[in-house]
Amino acid sequence: MKVIETNTEVSRILTVGQCARQLEIENATPFLMLHRGVNAVVNIDINEIARSLDFNSDDIQVYPGTAGKEKLRNAISDSYFEGVADSDNILIIPGGISGLDLTFQSLQVDAIALPQFFWGSYGQLAKLRKLSVNTYPTLQTLVKYPHKYTNQLVVICDPGNPLGEKNHDDDILNAVERLYEENITVLFDSPYRKVFYDQKENFYARLIQHPNVVVVDSFSKSMGLSGQRIGFMHSVNSMFVSAAKQRLLYASNGVNAFAQELVYTLLTTTEGCQAVSNFRKKTRTDIAKNIDFLINNGLLSTEYYRNSKPLGIFASINRTEEELLANKISAVSMAYFTLEPEKHHNHSRICVSVPHKFFKKYFEPLV
Ligand SMILES: Cc1ncc(COP(=O)(O)O)c(C=O)c1O
């Protein structure tokens, strides 16, 4: 058998996790797992909602269609885009990662332009699709020097992974507008946003007024449904949507019908909206306490935040991966999130979306 190599590497997030689990066994003591990117303050409570679904219906037992169920695409238009998105411009995808890959495959670009600190999987996906990677320091750089990114796909992730930094919405829209003037495509991949922007908002509707934007989003983080593998993508460019849809057809023939029915119910029923809202509220409360704990105890890598507080589910702290592991905390060195690893070994990304009482217990010995 001759195999075509992927030239990708296993993510550091996975290897750190394996190492921490091994140490747990060897030391017979639990570790605080902060290497992952999942909300773990609470699970979303979906038992009642799942029970209300009719499993013996065609809704669940029959192919859901490549683009995804029309009613779900309309519900997404209503809850994300104030109803202004055409459901034909929305595809239901098996998680955000597949939307990123579909986008990388479907666009003719020379490179992917990522934020200075970026989620490693963007880089690995670029390798998989034989695209090179470039970085941009700030949104302001995009506005000032857009020509540096000609023929590139600019990725905006906000709040960011790994830093959890939040740009002003107007600065995002401003950058998107400037890049549009220069005919540069933007991939808006911000799966953590809705955890914090829970109320009705017009941001996504304003974003898609710019025809150069592809939105990739997911219910993994914003609804705690990473196990269901479901998300969506949107573009007003019909050629792009059609190309992505063909690739989706031959990659997966659509997305699990149960996951679609579940998300539809969560978006459109009173009980569903309540379950999502409870999950987000509890998640936000403990995240805020954890971030304040880091700030108050001098643990936050302040140099990365330019006087702003992190907002997302991640933060960078001024301790090494090894020191944290020695204190039974799994984390990923910031060196793995940049093209300049040597400068950032002394900092680590942690997931701050865990119950505050555990967070405090594990971090107190480090203070
Ligand atoms: C920035 C970012 N985008 C996209 C994803 C993809 O998540 P999923 O495929 O579960 O939707 C992740 C997951 O960690 C992420 O951190």
The ligand as an SDF file (V2000), in Angstrom:
LIG
                    3D

 16 16  0  0  0  0  0  0  0  0999 V2000
  -10.4640   28.7790   17.0900 C   0  0  0  0  0  0  0  0  0  0  0  0
  -11.1490   27.4940   16.8180 C   0  0  0  0  0  0  0  0  0  0  0  0
  -11.8380   27.3630   15.6820 N   0  0  0  0  0  0  0  0  0  0  0  0
  -12.4930   26.2230   15.3930 C   0  0  0  0  0  0  0  0  0  0  0  0
  -12.4760   25.1680   16.2600 C   0  0  0  0  0  0  0  0  0  0  0  0
  -13.2070   23.9240   15.8160 C   0  0  0  0  0  0  0  0  0  0  0  0
  -14.0550   23.3720   16.7140 O   0  0  0  0  0  0  0  0  0  0  0  0
  -15.1680   22.3100   16.2590 P   0  0  0  0  0  0  0  0  0  0  0  0
  -14.6380   21.5530   15.0860 O   0  0  0  0  0  0  0  0  0  0  0  0
  -15.3960   21.4450   17.4350 O   0  0  0  0  0  0  0  0  0  0  0  0
  -16.3600   23.1080   15.9050 O   0  0  0  0  0  0  0  0  0  0  0  0
  -11.7630   25.2410   17.4500 C   0  0  0  0  0  0  0  0  0  0  0  0
  -11.6830   24.0980   18.3660 C   0  0  0  0  0  0  0  0  0  0  0  0
  -10.9440   24.0200   19.3040 O   0  0  0  0  0  0  0  0  0  0  0  0
  -11.0950   26.4460   17.7410 C   0  0  0  0  0  0  0  0  0  0  0  0
  -10.3970   26.6170   18.8660 O   0  0  0  0  0  0  0  0  0  0  0  0
  1  2  1  0
  2  3  1  0
  2 15  2  0
  3  4  2  0
  4  5  1  0
  5  6  1  0
  5 12  2  0
  6  7  1  0
  7  8  1  0
  8  9  2  0
  8 10  1  0
  8 11  1  0
 12 13  1  0
 12 15  1  0
 13 14  2  0
 15 16  1  0
M  END
$$$$
